[in-house]
Amino acid sequence: MPAETASVTGWGRTAPSVARLIRPRTYEEAVAAVRTCGARGGIPRGLGRAYGDAAQNAGGAVFDMTGLDRVHAIDADGGTVLCGAGVSLHRLMEVLLPLGWFVPVTPGTRYVTVGGAIGADIHGKNHHGSGSFSRHVLAMELLTADGTVHSVRPGTDLFDATAGGMGLTGVILTATLQLQPVQTSLMSVDTERATDLDDLMARLTTGDDHYRYSVAWIDLLARGAATGRAVLTRGDHAPVDALPAGSRARRDPLAFRPGRLPAAPRHLPGGLLTRRSVGAFNELWYRRAPRLRRGELQTITAFFHPLDGVPHWNRIYGRGGFVQYQFVVGYGQEDALRRIVDRIAARRCPSFLAVLKRFGDADPGWLSFPRPGWTLAMDVPAALPGLGPFLDELDEQVAAAGGRVYLAKDSRLRPELLAGMYPRLEDFRALRAELDPRGVFVSDLARRLSL
């Protein structure tokens, strides 16, 4: 099967490591890759959208699973799909939207594989009502370290360890998903401005139950009375009768036409994203947003995946890359959230991709990130002076509030904080030791955090 030695990195481009990149194209080749991956083990990888080092394995093997990209079966009446783990959410949208179905959960990019979506137990703008991705997985086939393929279903320890398990229980080969019915490929969107963090949290708390999807862009450079000001965007799938009569959209309501802009240049100088430039962007973005607008029709790609329109947008941070930091603290810990936002604003972190959302009920995955509460995600140029100690300080505040950081985005968490953040960590370690006593499945993330 195809293989090469390559430098592998996460989407943040901060800590590349060299590994043997193996590309199985069949289930038999996947079994052979696992059985012969060598002393340094291997880790499955999809489209490389984990921000940190979760899909890297220095000196070992990385299994590129994108070759297992077949859509095997669709039940257009019951709304289920059986597909290979290497199928992207983009491909599922292309196939399923014309049939009146949509993926149950999508993150901020549709260029993630189904296997990666399960391994990271991804969440989207609808977690407050729909939970994370693995809640909608009806079954999966999992290749474990001994070369055995297991049929895994919800409610079992193996399922709960794999959902959010960052690829460390085995290689997902196929998954059966329950889908979301839709009438159109457009969204009906309400947009409003919040003047500060308290105003934002009040609007989210009182209004989210009326929407399937909800997210707030938050200005983390604003200070004083404007600290935490935000643009809140919420919506649902538009029904056919909401489309203008006689319009192209009305004639073909389920058409999926994602647009693309030119790719970001391969090499950009560092220092483009400064406090001044990001502050100017944030001011413009906030002022241009409507104070209140209801029922705007947007495409699925504009609402869910605006950055996907710019291929390789992660290059805008320059050669040094960027750190994506995401945490959650529970309801009742609003003061902790305020302190953290105040600290970020005082530190003047130049983040223009910062979002705040509400999470609903926790999902059963032992290392699944979401729990009921408030989640804040932000991007920061990796070269920002003093960034490491500053994020360590935030970690301490998150841990003290009973919160956790997201492993799919992490690249620098201290391992001693992990057990307090993830109470089922020892159960996960014990099951891994039982399934994989030789340590076949391993990653840079797993070594760093002793997973």
DRENDO-1510 file (C-alpha; in Angstrom, 1 decimal, always signed):
<recs>
REC; n; res; u; v; w
REC; 1; MET; +0.0; +0.0; +0.0 .
REC; 2; PRO; +1.2; +3.6; -0.5 .
REC; 3; ALA; +3.6; +4.9; +2.2 .
REC; 4; GLU; +6.1; +7.6; +2.6 .
REC; 5; THR; +8.1; +9.4; +5.3 .
REC; 6; ALA; +6.7; +12.8; +5.9 .
REC; 7; SER; +6.5; +15.7; +8.3 .
REC; 8; VAL; +3.0; +15.7; +9.8 .
REC; 9; THR; +1.4; +18.5; +11.7 .
REC; 10; GLY; -2.0; +19.6; +13.0 .
REC; 11; TRP; -4.1; +22.4; +11.5 .
REC; 12; GLY; -2.4; +24.9; +13.8 .
REC; 13; ARG; +1.0; +24.0; +12.2 .
REC; 14; THR; +2.9; +24.4; +15.5 .
REC; 15; ALA; +4.7; +21.1; +16.3 .
REC; 16; PRO; +5.4; +19.0; +13.2 .
REC; 17; SER; +6.8; +15.5; +13.7 .
REC; 18; VAL; +8.2; +13.0; +11.2 .
REC; 19; ALA; +6.3; +9.7; +10.7 .
REC; 20; ARG; +5.8; +7.0; +8.2 .
REC; 21; LEU; +2.5; +7.9; +6.4 .
REC; 22; ILE; +0.6; +4.8; +5.3 .
REC; 23; ARG; -2.5; +5.0; +3.1 .
REC; 24; PRO; -4.6; +1.9; +3.3 .
REC; 25; ARG; -7.2; +1.7; +0.6 .
REC; 26; THR; -9.1; -1.4; +1.8 .
REC; 27; TYR; -10.0; -2.9; +5.1 .
REC; 28; GLU; -7.5; -5.7; +4.5 .
REC; 29; GLU; -4.7; -3.1; +4.0 .
REC; 30; ALA; -5.8; -1.4; +7.2 .
REC; 31; VAL; -5.4; -4.6; +9.1 .
REC; 32; ALA; -2.0; -5.2; +7.6 .
REC; 33; ALA; -0.9; -1.6; +8.5 .
REC; 34; VAL; -1.9; -2.0; +12.1 .
REC; 35; ARG; -0.2; -5.4; +12.4 .
REC; 36; THR; +3.1; -4.2; +10.9 .
REC; 37; CYS; +3.3; -0.6; +12.0 .
REC; 38; GLY; +6.5; -1.2; +14.1 .
REC; 39; ALA; +7.7; -0.5; +17.6 .
REC; 40; ARG; +6.6; +3.2; +17.7 .
REC; 41; GLY; +3.0; +2.2; +16.9 .
REC; 42; GLY; +0.5; +4.1; +14.8 .
REC; 43; ILE; -2.4; +6.5; +14.9 .
REC; 44; PRO; -5.3; +7.0; +12.4 .
REC; 45; ARG; -5.6; +10.3; +10.7 .
REC; 46; GLY; -8.4; +11.9; +8.6 .
REC; 47; LEU; -8.2; +15.2; +6.9 .
REC; 48; GLY; -5.8; +16.7; +9.5 .
REC; 49; ARG; -8.2; +19.2; +11.1 .
REC; 50; ALA; -7.3; +18.5; +14.7 .
REC; 51; TYR; -5.5; +21.7; +15.6 .
REC; 52; GLY; -2.7; +20.1; +17.8 .
REC; 53; ASP; -0.8; +16.8; +17.8 .
REC; 54; ALA; -3.6; +14.3; +18.1 .
REC; 55; ALA; -3.0; +12.8; +14.7 .
REC; 56; GLN; +0.8; +12.8; +14.8 .
REC; 57; ASN; +3.2; +10.1; +15.8 .
REC; 58; ALA; +6.9; +11.0; +15.9 .
REC; 59; GLY; +9.1; +8.2; +14.6 .
REC; 60; GLY; +6.1; +5.8; +14.1 .
REC; 61; ALA; +3.3; +5.3; +11.7 .
REC; 62; VAL; +0.3; +7.5; +10.8 .
REC; 63; PHE; -2.6; +5.8; +9.0 .
REC; 64; ASP; -4.2; +8.1; +6.4 .
REC; 65; MET; -7.7; +6.8; +6.4 .
REC; 66; THR; -9.1; +9.0; +3.6 .
REC; 67; GLY; -8.9; +6.2; +1.1 .
REC; 68; LEU; -11.8; +4.5; +2.9 .
REC; 69; ASP; -14.2; +7.0; +1.4 .
REC; 70; ARG; -17.1; +5.0; +0.1 .
REC; 71; VAL; -20.8; +5.8; +0.9 .
REC; 72; HIS; -22.0; +2.2; +1.2 .
REC; 73; ALA; -25.7; +2.5; +1.7 .
REC; 74; ILE; -28.4; +5.2; +2.2 .
REC; 75; ASP; -31.8; +4.7; +3.7 .
REC; 76; ALA; -33.6; +7.7; +2.2 .
REC; 77; ASP; -36.8; +6.8; +4.1 .
REC; 78; GLY; -35.4; +6.3; +7.5 .
REC; 79; GLY; -32.6; +8.8; +7.2 .
REC; 80; THR; -29.5; +6.7; +7.9 .
REC; 81; VAL; -26.2; +6.3; +6.0 .
REC; 82; LEU; -23.5; +3.6; +6.2 .
REC; 83; CYS; -20.2; +5.0; +5.1 .
REC; 84; GLY; -16.4; +4.5; +5.3 .
REC; 85; ALA; -14.6; +6.3; +8.1 .
REC; 86; GLY; -12.7; +8.3; +5.4 .
REC; 87; VAL; -15.8; +10.0; +4.0 .
REC; 88; SER; -15.8; +13.7; +4.7 .
REC; 89; LEU; -18.8; +15.6; +5.9 .
REC; 90; HIS; -18.5; +17.7; +2.7 .
REC; 91; ARG; -19.0; +14.5; +0.7 .
REC; 92; LEU; -22.0; +13.5; +2.8 .
REC; 93; MET; -23.6; +16.9; +2.2 .
REC; 94; GLU; -23.1; +16.5; -1.6 .
REC; 95; VAL; -24.8; +13.1; -1.5 .
REC; 96; LEU; -27.5; +13.6; +1.1 .
REC; 97; LEU; -28.8; +17.1; +0.7 .
REC; 98; PRO; -30.5; +16.4; -2.6 .
REC; 99; LEU; -32.3; +13.6; -0.8 .
REC; 100; GLY; -33.5; +15.9; +1.9 .
REC; 101; TRP; -31.1; +14.9; +4.7 .
REC; 102; PHE; -28.3; +16.7; +6.5 .
REC; 103; VAL; -25.5; +15.6; +8.8 .
REC; 104; PRO; -26.7; +15.6; +12.5 .
REC; 105; VAL; -23.7; +17.7; +13.7 .
REC; 106; THR; -21.1; +19.7; +11.9 .
REC; 107; PRO; -18.2; +21.7; +13.3 .
REC; 108; GLY; -16.9; +24.9; +11.8 .
REC; 109; THR; -15.4; +23.0; +8.8 .
REC; 110; ARG; -17.1; +20.3; +6.7 .
REC; 111; TYR; -13.6; +19.0; +5.7 .
REC; 112; VAL; -13.4; +16.4; +8.5 .
REC; 113; THR; -13.9; +12.7; +8.1 .
REC; 114; VAL; -16.5; +10.6; +9.8 .
REC; 115; GLY; -13.8; +8.7; +11.6 .
REC; 116; GLY; -12.3; +11.9; +12.9 .
REC; 117; ALA; -15.7; +13.3; +13.9 .
REC; 118; ILE; -16.2; +10.2; +16.1 .
REC; 119; GLY; -12.6; +10.1; +17.4 .
REC; 120; ALA; -12.9; +13.8; +18.5 .
REC; 121; ASP; -16.6; +13.5; +19.3 .
REC; 122; ILE; -17.1; +16.8; +17.5 .
REC; 123; HIS; -19.7; +19.4; +18.5 .
REC; 124; GLY; -21.4; +22.1; +16.6 .
REC; 125; LYS; -23.8; +25.1; +17.0 .
REC; 126; ASN; -26.6; +22.7; +17.9 .
REC; 127; HIS; -25.1; +21.0; +21.0 .
REC; 128; HIS; -27.5; +22.6; +23.3 .
REC; 129; GLY; -30.3; +20.6; +21.7 .
REC; 130; SER; -28.6; +17.8; +19.7 .
REC; 131; GLY; -25.5; +16.8; +21.6 .
REC; 132; SER; -22.2; +15.8; +19.9 .
REC; 133; PHE; -21.6; +13.7; +16.8 .
REC; 134; SER; -21.3; +10.4; +18.5 .
REC; 135; ARG; -24.9; +10.7; +19.9 .
REC; 136; HIS; -26.1; +10.1; +16.3 .
REC; 137; VAL; -23.8; +7.1; +15.6 .
REC; 138; LEU; -25.9; +3.9; +15.4 .
REC; 139; ALA; -23.0; +1.5; +14.9 .
REC; 140; MET; -19.4; +1.4; +13.8 .
REC; 141; GLU; -16.8; -1.1; +12.9 .
REC; 142; LEU; -13.6; -0.8; +14.9 .
REC; 143; LEU; -10.2; -2.4; +14.1 .
REC; 144; THR; -8.4; -3.0; +17.3 .
REC; 145; ALA; -4.7; -3.7; +18.0 .
REC; 146; ASP; -4.9; -7.5; +17.6 .
REC; 147; GLY; -6.2; -7.2; +14.1 .
REC; 148; THR; -9.8; -8.0; +15.1 .
REC; 149; VAL; -12.7; -6.0; +13.6 .
REC; 150; HIS; -15.5; -5.3; +16.2 .
REC; 151; SER; -19.1; -4.2; +15.6 .
REC; 152; VAL; -19.5; -1.5; +18.2 .
REC; 153; ARG; -22.8; -0.1; +19.3 .
REC; 154; PRO; -23.8; +2.7; +21.7 .
REC; 155; GLY; -24.1; +1.8; +25.4 .
REC; 156; THR; -21.0; -0.3; +25.5 .
REC; 157; ASP; -17.6; +0.6; +27.1 .
REC; 158; LEU; -15.8; +0.2; +23.8 .
REC; 159; PHE; -18.2; +2.7; +22.2 .
REC; 160; ASP; -17.9; +5.2; +25.0 .
REC; 161; ALA; -14.1; +4.9; +25.0 .
REC; 162; THR; -13.9; +5.4; +21.3 .
REC; 163; ALA; -16.2; +8.4; +21.1 .
REC; 164; GLY; -13.8; +11.2; +21.9 .
REC; 165; GLY; -11.0; +8.7; +22.4 .
REC; 166; MET; -8.7; +10.5; +19.8 .
REC; 167; GLY; -8.1; +7.3; +17.8 .
REC; 168; LEU; -6.4; +5.5; +20.7 .
REC; 169; THR; -8.8; +2.5; +20.9 .
REC; 170; GLY; -8.4; +1.5; +17.3 .
REC; 171; VAL; -9.1; +2.4; +13.7 .
REC; 172; ILE; -12.7; +3.2; +12.8 .
REC; 173; LEU; -13.5; +1.5; +9.5 .
REC; 174; THR; -17.2; +2.3; +8.9 .
REC; 175; ALA; -20.1; +4.1; +10.7 .
REC; 176; THR; -23.8; +4.2; +10.5 .
REC; 177; LEU; -25.3; +7.6; +11.2 .
REC; 178; GLN; -28.8; +8.9; +11.9 .
REC; 179; LEU; -29.4; +12.0; +9.8 .
REC; 180; GLN; -31.4; +15.3; +10.2 .
REC; 181; PRO; -34.3; +15.9; +7.7 .
REC; 182; VAL; -34.3; +19.2; +5.9 .
REC; 183; GLN; -36.6; +20.8; +3.3 .
REC; 184; THR; -33.9; +23.1; +1.8 .
REC; 185; SER; -30.2; +23.8; +1.7 .
REC; 186; LEU; -30.7; +27.3; +3.1 .
REC; 187; MET; -30.8; +28.6; +6.6 .
REC; 188; SER; -33.2; +31.1; +8.2 .
REC; 189; VAL; -30.9; +33.2; +10.4 .
REC; 190; ASP; -31.4; +35.8; +13.1 .
REC; 191; THR; -28.5; +38.1; +14.0 .
REC; 192; GLU; -28.2; +40.5; +16.9 .
REC; 193; ARG; -25.5; +42.5; +18.8 .
REC; 194; ALA; -24.8; +42.0; +22.5 .
REC; 195; THR; -23.2; +45.0; +24.3 .
REC; 196; ASP; -21.1; +43.0; +26.8 .
REC; 197; LEU; -20.6; +39.5; +28.2 .
REC; 198; ASP; -23.5; +39.7; +30.6 .
REC; 199; ASP; -25.8; +40.8; +27.9 .
REC; 200; LEU; -24.6; +38.0; +25.7 .
REC; 201; MET; -25.0; +35.3; +28.3 .
REC; 202; ALA; -28.5; +36.6; +29.1 .
REC; 203; ARG; -29.5; +36.5; +25.4 .
REC; 204; LEU; -28.1; +33.0; +25.0 .
REC; 205; THR; -29.8; +31.7; +28.1 .
REC; 206; THR; -33.3; +33.1; +27.3 .
REC; 207; GLY; -33.3; +32.5; +23.6 .
REC; 208; ASP; -31.3; +29.4; +22.6 .
REC; 209; ASP; -34.2; +27.0; +23.2 .
REC; 210; HIS; -36.0; +28.6; +20.3 .
REC; 211; TYR; -33.3; +27.8; +17.8 .
REC; 212; ARG; -31.6; +24.6; +16.6 .
REC; 213; TYR; -28.3; +26.4; +16.0 .
REC; 214; SER; -26.7; +29.1; +18.0 .
REC; 215; VAL; -23.2; +30.7; +18.2 .
REC; 216; ALA; -21.7; +34.1; +19.2 .
REC; 217; TRP; -18.6; +35.7; +17.8 .
REC; 218; ILE; -17.0; +37.5; +20.7 .
REC; 219; ASP; -14.6; +40.4; +20.7 .
REC; 220; LEU; -11.8; +39.4; +23.1 .
REC; 221; LEU; -9.9; +42.7; +22.6 .
REC; 222; ALA; -12.7; +44.9; +23.9 .
REC; 223; ARG; -12.2; +46.2; +27.4 .
REC; 224; GLY; -14.1; +48.2; +30.0 .
REC; 225; ALA; -17.8; +48.4; +29.6 .
REC; 226; ALA; -17.6; +46.7; +26.2 .
REC; 227; THR; -15.8; +43.6; +27.5 .
REC; 228; GLY; -17.3; +40.5; +25.9 .
REC; 229; ARG; -19.3; +42.4; +23.3 .
REC; 230; ALA; -20.5; +40.0; +20.6 .
REC; 231; VAL; -22.5; +39.3; +17.5 .
REC; 232; LEU; -25.0; +36.5; +18.1 .
REC; 233; THR; -26.1; +34.4; +15.2 .
REC; 234; ARG; -28.9; +31.8; +15.5 .
REC; 235; GLY; -31.0; +29.9; +13.1 .
REC; 236; ASP; -32.6; +26.8; +11.7 .
REC; 237; HIS; -33.0; +25.0; +8.4 .
REC; 238; ALA; -35.4; +27.1; +6.2 .
REC; 239; PRO; -38.6; +25.5; +5.1 .
REC; 240; VAL; -39.6; +25.7; +1.4 .
REC; 241; ASP; -42.3; +28.2; +2.0 .
REC; 242; ALA; -39.7; +30.7; +3.3 .
REC; 243; LEU; -38.0; +30.8; -0.1 .
REC; 244; PRO; -38.9; +33.6; -2.5 .
REC; 245; ALA; -41.5; +32.6; -5.0 .
REC; 246; GLY; -40.1; +32.1; -8.5 .
REC; 247; SER; -36.5; +32.3; -7.2 .
REC; 248; ARG; -33.7; +29.9; -8.3 .
REC; 249; ALA; -33.6; +28.6; -4.7 .
REC; 250; ARG; -37.4; +27.8; -4.8 .
REC; 251; ARG; -37.0; +25.9; -8.1 .
REC; 252; ASP; -34.1; +23.8; -6.7 .
REC; 253; PRO; -34.4; +24.1; -2.9 .
REC; 254; LEU; -32.0; +21.3; -2.0 .
REC; 255; ALA; -29.1; +22.4; -4.3 .
REC; 256; PHE; -25.7; +22.4; -2.6 .
REC; 257; ARG; -23.4; +24.9; -4.3 .
REC; 258; PRO; -20.4; +25.7; -2.0 .
REC; 259; GLY; -18.3; +28.5; -3.3 .
REC; 260; ARG; -14.5; +28.8; -2.9 .
REC; 261; LEU; -12.1; +31.7; -2.9 .
REC; 262; PRO; -8.4; +31.6; -3.9 .
REC; 263; ALA; -6.2; +29.7; -1.4 .
REC; 264; ALA; -4.2; +31.6; +1.1 .
REC; 265; PRO; -0.5; +32.0; -0.1 .
REC; 266; ARG; +1.8; +29.2; +0.9 .
REC; 267; HIS; +4.2; +31.5; +2.6 .
REC; 268; LEU; +3.0; +34.6; +4.6 .
REC; 269; PRO; +5.2; +36.8; +6.8 .
REC; 270; GLY; +4.7; +36.6; +10.5 .
REC; 271; GLY; +3.2; +39.5; +12.4 .
REC; 272; LEU; +0.2; +40.2; +10.2 .
REC; 273; LEU; -2.2; +39.4; +13.0 .
REC; 274; THR; -1.2; +42.0; +15.6 .
REC; 275; ARG; -3.3; +43.6; +18.3 .
REC; 276; ARG; -3.8; +46.6; +16.0 .
REC; 277; SER; -4.9; +44.7; +12.9 .
REC; 278; VAL; -7.1; +42.3; +14.8 .
REC; 279; GLY; -8.5; +45.2; +16.9 .
REC; 280; ALA; -9.4; +47.0; +13.7 .
REC; 281; PHE; -11.1; +43.9; +12.2 .
REC; 282; ASN; -13.0; +43.3; +15.4 .
REC; 283; GLU; -14.3; +46.9; +15.5 .
REC; 284; LEU; -15.4; +46.7; +11.9 .
REC; 285; TRP; -17.0; +43.3; +12.3 .
REC; 286; TYR; -19.0; +44.4; +15.4 .
REC; 287; ARG; -20.1; +47.8; +13.9 .
REC; 288; ARG; -21.2; +46.2; +10.6 .
REC; 289; ALA; -23.4; +43.6; +12.3 .
REC; 290; PRO; -27.1; +44.5; +12.6 .
REC; 291; ARG; -28.5; +45.4; +16.0 .
REC; 292; LEU; -31.3; +43.0; +15.1 .
REC; 293; ARG; -32.1; +41.2; +11.9 .
REC; 294; ARG; -34.5; +38.3; +11.5 .
REC; 295; GLY; -35.2; +35.7; +8.9 .
REC; 296; GLU; -32.2; +36.3; +6.7 .
REC; 297; LEU; -31.6; +33.4; +4.2 .
REC; 298; GLN; -28.1; +32.1; +4.1 .
REC; 299; THR; -26.5; +29.2; +2.5 .
REC; 300; ILE; -25.4; +26.2; +4.6 .
REC; 301; THR; -21.8; +27.0; +3.8 .
REC; 302; ALA; -22.1; +30.7; +4.8 .
REC; 303; PHE; -23.8; +29.8; +8.1 .
REC; 304; PHE; -21.7; +26.8; +9.2 .
REC; 305; HIS; -18.4; +27.0; +7.3 .
REC; 306; PRO; -17.4; +30.5; +6.2 .
REC; 307; LEU; -13.7; +29.7; +6.5 .
REC; 308; ASP; -14.0; +26.7; +4.2 .
REC; 309; GLY; -14.3; +29.2; +1.4 .
REC; 310; VAL; -10.6; +30.0; +1.8 .
REC; 311; PRO; -8.6; +26.9; +1.3 .
REC; 312; HIS; -5.6; +26.7; +3.7 .
REC; 313; TRP; -6.8; +29.6; +5.7 .
REC; 314; ASN; -4.5; +28.5; +8.5 .
REC; 315; ARG; -1.6; +29.9; +6.6 .
REC; 316; ILE; -2.6; +33.5; +7.4 .
REC; 317; TYR; -0.8; +33.1; +10.8 .
REC; 318; GLY; +2.5; +32.7; +9.0 .
REC; 319; ARG; +5.2; +30.1; +9.5 .
REC; 320; GLY; +4.8; +30.1; +13.3 .
REC; 321; GLY; +1.3; +28.8; +13.1 .
REC; 322; PHE; -1.4; +29.3; +15.8 .
REC; 323; VAL; -2.8; +27.8; +18.9 .
REC; 324; GLN; -6.5; +27.1; +19.1 .
REC; 325; TYR; -7.7; +27.1; +22.8 .
REC; 326; GLN; -11.1; +25.9; +23.8 .
REC; 327; PHE; -12.5; +25.2; +27.3 .
REC; 328; VAL; -15.8; +24.7; +28.9 .
REC; 329; VAL; -17.0; +25.6; +32.4 .
REC; 330; GLY; -20.3; +24.5; +33.9 .
REC; 331; TYR; -23.5; +26.5; +34.5 .
REC; 332; GLY; -23.1; +28.2; +37.8 .
REC; 333; GLN; -19.5; +29.1; +37.0 .
REC; 334; GLU; -20.4; +32.4; +35.1 .
REC; 335; ASP; -18.0; +34.3; +37.4 .
REC; 336; ALA; -15.2; +32.1; +36.4 .
REC; 337; LEU; -16.0; +32.7; +32.7 .
REC; 338; ARG; -16.1; +36.5; +33.4 .
REC; 339; ARG; -12.7; +36.4; +35.1 .
REC; 340; ILE; -11.2; +34.4; +32.2 .
REC; 341; VAL; -12.6; +36.8; +29.5 .
REC; 342; ASP; -11.4; +39.8; +31.6 .
REC; 343; ARG; -8.0; +38.2; +31.8 .
REC; 344; ILE; -7.8; +37.6; +28.0 .
REC; 345; ALA; -9.0; +41.2; +27.3 .
REC; 346; ALA; -6.4; +42.6; +29.7 .
REC; 347; ARG; -3.7; +40.4; +28.1 .
REC; 348; ARG; -4.7; +41.9; +24.7 .
REC; 349; CYS; -4.7; +38.5; +22.9 .
REC; 350; PRO; -5.2; +39.2; +19.1 .
REC; 351; SER; -7.9; +36.7; +18.4 .
REC; 352; PHE; -10.4; +37.3; +15.6 .
REC; 353; LEU; -11.9; +33.8; +15.5 .
REC; 354; ALA; -13.3; +33.7; +19.0 .
REC; 355; VAL; -16.7; +32.1; +19.7 .
REC; 356; LEU; -18.9; +31.5; +22.8 .
REC; 357; LYS; -21.6; +28.8; +22.8 .
REC; 358; ARG; -23.8; +26.9; +25.3 .
REC; 359; PHE; -23.5; +23.2; +25.7 .
REC; 360; GLY; -26.4; +20.9; +26.5 .
REC; 361; ASP; -26.3; +17.5; +28.3 .
REC; 362; ALA; -23.0; +15.7; +28.4 .
REC; 363; ASP; -22.4; +12.8; +26.0 .
REC; 364; PRO; -21.4; +9.4; +27.2 .
REC; 365; GLY; -17.9; +9.4; +25.7 .
REC; 366; TRP; -15.3; +9.0; +28.5 .
REC; 367; LEU; -13.1; +11.7; +27.0 .
REC; 368; SER; -15.8; +13.6; +25.2 .
REC; 369; PHE; -15.3; +17.3; +25.7 .
REC; 370; PRO; -18.8; +18.8; +26.0 .
REC; 371; ARG; -20.6; +19.1; +29.3 .
REC; 372; PRO; -23.4; +21.4; +30.3 .
REC; 373; GLY; -22.1; +24.9; +30.4 .
REC; 374; TRP; -20.3; +27.7; +28.6 .
REC; 375; THR; -17.6; +27.0; +26.0 .
REC; 376; LEU; -15.2; +29.6; +24.7 .
REC; 377; ALA; -12.8; +29.0; +21.7 .
REC; 378; MET; -10.2; +31.4; +20.5 .
REC; 379; ASP; -7.2; +31.4; +18.2 .
REC; 380; VAL; -3.9; +33.0; +19.0 .
REC; 381; PRO; -0.7; +33.3; +17.0 .
REC; 382; ALA; +1.7; +30.8; +18.4 .
REC; 383; ALA; +4.6; +33.4; +18.4 .
REC; 384; LEU; +2.8; +35.7; +20.8 .
REC; 385; PRO; +5.3; +36.5; +23.6 .
REC; 386; GLY; +4.5; +34.8; +26.9 .
REC; 387; LEU; +1.7; +32.7; +25.4 .
REC; 388; GLY; +2.6; +29.5; +27.1 .
REC; 389; PRO; +2.6; +30.7; +30.7 .
REC; 390; PHE; -0.5; +32.7; +30.0 .
REC; 391; LEU; -2.5; +29.7; +28.7 .
REC; 392; ASP; -1.1; +27.7; +31.7 .
REC; 393; GLU; -2.7; +30.3; +33.9 .
REC; 394; LEU; -6.0; +30.0; +32.1 .
REC; 395; ASP; -5.8; +26.2; +32.4 .
REC; 396; GLU; -5.5; +26.6; +36.2 .
REC; 397; GLN; -8.6; +28.8; +36.3 .
REC; 398; VAL; -10.6; +26.4; +34.1 .
REC; 399; ALA; -9.6; +23.4; +36.3 .
REC; 400; ALA; -10.4; +25.3; +39.5 .
REC; 401; ALA; -13.9; +25.9; +38.1 .
REC; 402; GLY; -14.4; +22.2; +37.3 .
REC; 403; GLY; -14.0; +22.7; +33.6 .
REC; 404; ARG; -11.9; +21.1; +30.9 .
REC; 405; VAL; -10.0; +21.9; +27.7 .
REC; 406; TYR; -10.7; +20.2; +24.3 .
REC; 407; LEU; -8.2; +17.5; +23.4 .
REC; 408; ALA; -8.8; +17.8; +19.7 .
REC; 409; LYS; -7.5; +21.4; +19.8 .
REC; 410; ASP; -4.9; +21.0; +22.5 .
REC; 411; SER; -1.2; +21.2; +21.9 .
REC; 412; ARG; +0.3; +22.2; +25.2 .
REC; 413; LEU; -1.8; +21.2; +28.3 .
REC; 414; ARG; +0.1; +20.0; +31.3 .
REC; 415; PRO; -0.6; +16.3; +32.0 .
REC; 416; GLU; -1.2; +16.8; +35.8 .
REC; 417; LEU; -4.4; +18.7; +35.1 .
REC; 418; LEU; -6.0; +16.1; +32.9 .
REC; 419; ALA; -7.5; +13.7; +35.5 .
REC; 420; GLY; -9.3; +16.6; +37.2 .
REC; 421; MET; -10.8; +17.7; +33.8 .
REC; 422; TYR; -11.8; +14.2; +32.6 .
REC; 423; PRO; -13.1; +12.0; +35.5 .
REC; 424; ARG; -13.3; +8.9; +33.4 .
REC; 425; LEU; -9.6; +9.1; +32.4 .
REC; 426; GLU; -8.5; +6.1; +34.5 .
REC; 427; ASP; -11.3; +4.0; +33.0 .
REC; 428; PHE; -10.1; +5.0; +29.6 .
REC; 429; ARG; -6.5; +4.1; +30.4 .
REC; 430; ALA; -7.6; +0.7; +31.9 .
REC; 431; LEU; -9.6; -0.2; +28.8 .
REC; 432; ARG; -6.7; +0.8; +26.5 .
REC; 433; ALA; -4.3; -1.4; +28.5 .
REC; 434; GLU; -6.7; -4.3; +28.1 .
REC; 435; LEU; -7.3; -3.8; +24.4 .
REC; 436; ASP; -3.8; -2.8; +23.4 .
REC; 437; PRO; -1.2; -4.1; +25.9 .
REC; 438; ARG; +1.6; -3.6; +23.4 .
REC; 439; GLY; +0.8; +0.1; +22.8 .
REC; 440; VAL; +0.1; -0.3; +19.1 .
REC; 441; PHE; -2.1; +2.9; +19.0 .
REC; 442; VAL; -0.2; +5.9; +20.1 .
REC; 443; SER; +0.2; +9.6; +19.2 .
REC; 444; ASP; +2.2; +12.6; +20.1 .
REC; 445; LEU; -0.8; +13.7; +22.1 .
REC; 446; ALA; -1.0; +10.4; +24.0 .
REC; 447; ARG; +2.6; +10.5; +24.9 .
REC; 448; ARG; +2.5; +14.1; +26.0 .
REC; 449; LEU; -0.6; +13.5; +28.3 .
REC; 450; SER; +0.1; +9.9; +29.2 .
REC; 451; LEU; -3.3; +8.8; +27.8 .
</recs>
